[in-house]
């Protein structure tokens, strides 16, 4: 086995192996568990850095293993895979640090971190999947490994959320499976390739191909929380804050959005998808989701629920970018995959801090929170402004490219959707900021756990991750044109997809 | 022992007799050693098959139609491997399960030996009458195992089972007699060229009788009435043996006849087994979802999972992966169901309670057992990367290739229903329930054997190629 085959496997192993060992650890081995978690996270960052350098230089990293005649498990670390992998790997490190602080002294930590590592492994598998078969294997693995995290608290409410989560994702997975097997029986394989593989069938199979597209998009649309398949996401906010971060930024909804990208570009091929007339319905669906999510977010008093509806809305920017036929929209959608992750994880970290430190769970309890917790609130403000698309933030970059893409594609209505969404974002985020910064301190906090000590407004492990991701939000906005920025990488991907696709 | 076939039958007979004399203490280790040797022999046989092709063997040097003929092809080898592998782990499990001096253990080891001898003979027998003899041996040993628990409810279940198995093999025997009357031979090999589509009515009747008898023994809906009480009531190692292996033996026989001598007749009734199989999946899953008792839930799940095996029959005539799907399902269900009964046995052993709700209290104490149950559940739901997933993939693939959308829909629905009953149990593990004071400690041997079986059922998903390569050796492929 050559090094280029081993590297993708090593990326999987760097979270799988620590996870398996952690399962076996007794609850009280805190130091060893922490060491394993961090060793895995740092090892993965190192491996991913190697991959990024290699792929930028044009190397191919492919591992192939035959499971059944004609069906292979394929891992392929290409530019698109690395966009997702790098995001997840970096955010995994922050989330792990945060979770260590968040769960201090809580029960079942070995179980928690074990499944957490499995989740990240599944995400890596989804990102590196070289065909739909492999994608499906890890997509279902992600469902199974997130369920224990969603129900981690063990309360009836958590159980109900877990059941709803399973009902949505397992049914979605079934639709995906049928679509994949059907496609496999028509084409003979399900490899991801630049320019797609479905076009080989030609227009003669248009009916079947449209039905398969519907099944596949419904399957990944559940995790991407496309309306009307989004019902599980607001429910799942009962999970602990690090799990919300995982669901909303690192793994789950991203896996769905990423699936849409792979299916549109590398199964159907963007030109062929356009000629079948599949992109316009997808764009409309994305637009409806963007507006509906934002509208629902307006009316949520529960902070995490408001953020959850905001995710429903924001993740569909990615789908919209895909559906805007043309390289500009592609770049906007791809870069938003990273930007949304960084911004949304900040918001969930901060929401977790408010809840853990002061017992704040509702927007209406936020009065004066900025005075008591200035750093957390500053991070929250940066991310919220980013979500609105304020200048100098990552969100502004996403929206600019998406807007250009909409114009270039001649879809002026999509511009209106983006503007309307920005207005709605402002309408549900600005009141929070206003309450936190401008309103006076309340007489007492709902449930203060962690008293302020000097400049330390909460535990360090809770404070540093959101500050770091907020800093990334600004960095990606200000240095968008740097050659190491997510934007530059998204341009590289778009260049490769479109150059190869232009037969 | 250059010739593994007869030894696979003689060896379990030998240790069955010896364990009867030695008693359950030393006898258990002898049995485990015996099964380990059988495992080695089966692997040797599989290697031989892959290298040299199908293996005929005439016992005592007499060729058919006079002698007792044995034959092994890929299909037989796969079933033999499954049987010895599961039996070895379950024997280790049983060694830890039965308390010293347990009355049930005295009967368990000899009966298990006879059961394995019968199963191995069944997989290797090459004529219809010998198959009947093996069928009876398996049936009676299995009834004995169910009754060995000793309670009144178990005796009732055993009697019901006895009735079913005798009726089933009786119908089969009647069919064999009719075939003999029509053709003057019962050798599968000699019958192959004789049977064609316009056979006398007596042969049609014979085929129908044999099929019905075997369906009764496989507990295919609506003949499943005997299975849940028998499998749900027996001691855990027995439930596991029966649910994982014994019902597969009669399925194997149906498959043999369907692909072999009765192939020309099969096309006319191919939809009947699939229809009953679909009903089994839906009804069995529904009852599993409603079950209060843990072992009954697992037993009803067997009724459902056996249904998948019968979905392949309308698809099997055309080239495609239908046979592979059926065998993959048989193997992965065998491993997973053995694991699930073993895990349920640990939970019941520790708490002394056989209820689904009772899992909640012990989940924290038995993480490995719960993990084993979960992995087995992954296989039963047909989720990746398990063997059950490959079976489901192949089955949907075969169904779609032949435009059998209804079958694909049943497979899909069955997977989702399985998720409902599996997660009914698993969610207990995460409930914030007060820990129950355990009645007994959990022996690590029990937990680890359950886990090994479950892990095997999942890892099978990564070794599908080897299984299919072996399966394709000889006539079955």
Interface residues (C-beta under 8 A of the other chain):
Chain A: X23 X65 X66 X67 X68 X69 X71 X73 X111 X136 X137 X138 X140 X141 X144 X148 X151 X152 X153 X154 X155 X158 X159 X162 X163 X166 X170 X171 X173 X174 X177 X178 X181 X182 X184 X185
Chain B: X321 X367 X371 X378 X383 X384 X385 X389 X390 X392 X393 X394 X396 X397 X400 X401 X408 X412 X415 X416 X419 X423 X427 X430 X431 X432 X433 X461 X462 X464 X465 X468
